[in-house]
Amino acid sequence: MSIKVVNQNNISRVIIDEPKTYNSLSFKNLRDLIKIFKNLNKDNKTKVIIIEGAGKGFSAGHNLKEVQGLKKKQKYQKLFNLCSKLMLLIVEGKKPVIAKVHGAAYAAGCQLVASCDLAYSTKDALFSTPGVNIGLFCSTPMVAVSRKIKRKPMMKMLLTGEPISAKFAKEIGLINDFFPKSKLNNEVLKIAKKVASKSNLTIKIGKQAFYKQLEMPLRKAYAYTSKMMALNMMAMDAKEGVAAFLEKRRPVWKNK
């Protein structure tokens, strides 16, 4: 299997382990990733998911040799629909997902980074939507990336196909931060542990509310999030959290 899952201390690491294809998002890898994310969303032990690539880099996107052999429009459609399904599963899933990036994150690989809730990379990582260079505009990758960064830098990435550095990716909001290669793993685990220490239920409610309200007009967003806050307050964890704060003690989460 090209996808490995390592579970430790409520953190699940999903590793795309196909260095020969630069961890391409082939039909097989997409199907495997969808299955894994569905399982992890149901797994009560998993509180945070980290996705990363093995070998030289994160992911170069779709396998162009596979794409070239598809020929028919229906097969292309099937591939891009499958890729979109994975991205939606990450965004709409119950668990926070962190992208841990080294080397290149190109095309659908860059889309995968943008779809994650948090993203951290090595100092020398590169991000690109290079489809224009091969006559195939990165239309599906731009859906995820354009929801994380502003329009002008997005259009420059799309129109030129040129890669951007980790430093610039941080400046425009594509990633949270970057670190030397030797420190990336520890830094990502540090943030994952911090998120995992919170109430699972609260994170689930909050993640869902965050993405939903982004697509709403201001008044509707406030009406929706007010309902979500009220719903959240009825949970045992919210009552425990408030009580713990007032009593100056650590909360004991029940995830209920």
Protein Blocks (a to p, Z undefined) as FASTA:
>chain_A
ZZdcddeehiacdddddfknoopacfklmmmmmmmmmmmmmmmklmbdcdddehjbfbec
jafklmmmnopaklmmmmmmmmmmmmmmmmmmmbdcddddehjaehjlmmmmmmpmbdcd
dfkbccddfklmnopacfklmmmmmmmmcfklmmmmmmnopacdfklmmmnopambdcdf
klmmmmmmmmmmmmmmpcfklmmmmmmmmmmmmmpcfklmmmmmmmmmmmmmmpmklmmm
mmmmmnopacddehZZ
